[in-house]
């Protein structure tokens, strides 16, 4: 499994960025996908997750500003970040975890409870997002 993030950069407060995560070596329908971030001197924190059906969950700190989405056909995960704040400055990581279940003969993936660093088994290298005033 390989996860490669892109799209990070520097932006002024109030601006927008879109992060992408190209995945390989995994079957999208069997994995919960998420974004986590780590600011300097702080622990890594969960940001958002999306299951195989496109259902999403967000941390309260980003709800209403960030949108996570996935394109299973392109094996790509996205994070659209709007109204960026200084406190959003961090290294952003794409992460995946195999959480498959079978329904009607098809595989699906749930993200239920996947809100902690330890819940994800696969990680990208990270992309830096810096928000300035």
Secondary structure, DSSP 8 states (H G I E B T S, - for coil): -EEEEE--EEEETT--EEEEEEEESS-GGGEEEEEEEE-TTS--EEEEEE-TT--EEE-TTTTTTEEEEEETTTTEEEEEE-S--GGG-EEEEEEEEE-EEEETTEEEE--TT--SGGG--EE---EEEEEE-
